Amino acid sequence: MAVWEPIDTIAAKVQSGELKAVDLVEKSLGLIAGNESFKAIVATTADRARERAKAIDAKIAAGENAGRLAGVPFIAKDNFLVFGADTTAASNILKGFAAPYQSTVIEKLEAEDAICVAKANLDAFAHGSSTENSDFFTTKNPHDETRVPGGSSGGSAASVALNLAPFALGSDTGGSIRLPASFTGTVGYKPTYGLVSRSGVVAMGSSLDSIGPLASSVEDAALIVDVTAGKDELDSTTIDQDDQGYVVSASSLAGKKIGVIKEYMGDGMQPGVRGCVEAAIEQIKQAGAEVQELSLPSLPLALAVYYIICPAEVSSNLSRYDGQRYGFSYADAKNLDESYTKTREIGFGKEAKRRIMMGTYVLSSGYYDAYYKKAQTVRTKIINDFAKAFESVDFLVGPTAPMTAFKIGENANDPLQMYLTDIMTVAVNMAGVPAISIPCGTAEGLPVGLQLIAPQRADRELLSVARAAEELLT
Ligand code: GLN
């Protein structure tokens, strides 16, 4: 039997008294303790989780109704503000920072009686594709301990792959939910930009950041989107939920128009990945979808443009960490200036510093036009390419990444090589469209992810077609 039943089944059993929230929390904490060697978890929120579980069980025993996620344990990436443990974003500069309030997403999940049990490891500030940029430790891939789980939500993905909890939360600025989902054989959903509130999540690139779930099935992921989506007065970029919500059944693939992204099927893909992805597309075709190859000509520029726009936003967002307000502060400073510089010098890791420098450079007056402004122009082209593609197809499909999980250390000293892992995920963030990575087989024993992409606000349709594809491929 699976370690965890589907999330709605667990919640129904807690509501009926067949399962106790306290037991579910203990089960999850036990699994976390038993799998410490994978280093997926930064800290548990055990005390608070146990208290909340007791309160939920008591409420049910008293005959009251509990929420739709009654007693369901989950794990949050450590860039979500959560009570019960520090929020560090896996960065030394935030060590010791206790959240003064919780992320909107956490509040929404708690309102439905889900229980956060732990915080997951990530690349510090979500900068990276492997968790090797975490200032604390590297998470190991559950399928092969010598390999990375992907990043930056690598701890969240490994947690789901290890079944530490039924679902985990991640953030996706350039692929950080989808890439680790692909590397760990889990489902990762990046919603339309603005569908899920960013309030209370440590900001990376504010025009790119999306919040979403990692789960074992599309059904579970869809339920979490349903609970967390919608307008939030604490995030002015949020949009309304779809009237019908996101709990969907599998749609028929027959007659669905699906475009295979030409630029993602070219050279540079590992043969094993190509094999899985092509076989999956063939199955989708056999199921009656109208599949055609489609070109989005500006996609080859997406990675270069992302690594201008994203660091520009990063450099601005990280300016707030100056030792005066959050976490670590250099104690021996002789004046305020030294406090700022020493705190940042000691507190930020290499990658954060690299992005601050790149971002500051492309925004500086002499280079703004040559880099930042030009990048924004290309971003518009990318947005237009997606819009044009969606005039002729309902969905786009391709690999999530050109490779399977790489070895720990393999790309760690080569930032450019590391950035290349994002080549098939970043364009989606720049266009603000929703995308999902679902497992589509293995290459030499390592999971491969299939990426499905939809127009903005077509999250409901995307989840529904992803359920159909998932049924077909597993
Ligand atoms: N790997 C990408 C980067 O390092 C994406 C990160 C993310 O989505 N948070 O920028």
Residues whose N, C-alpha, C, O or C-beta is under 5 A from the ligand:
A	BS01	LIG	A126 H127 G128 S129 G151 S152 S171 D172 T173 G174 G175 S176 D422
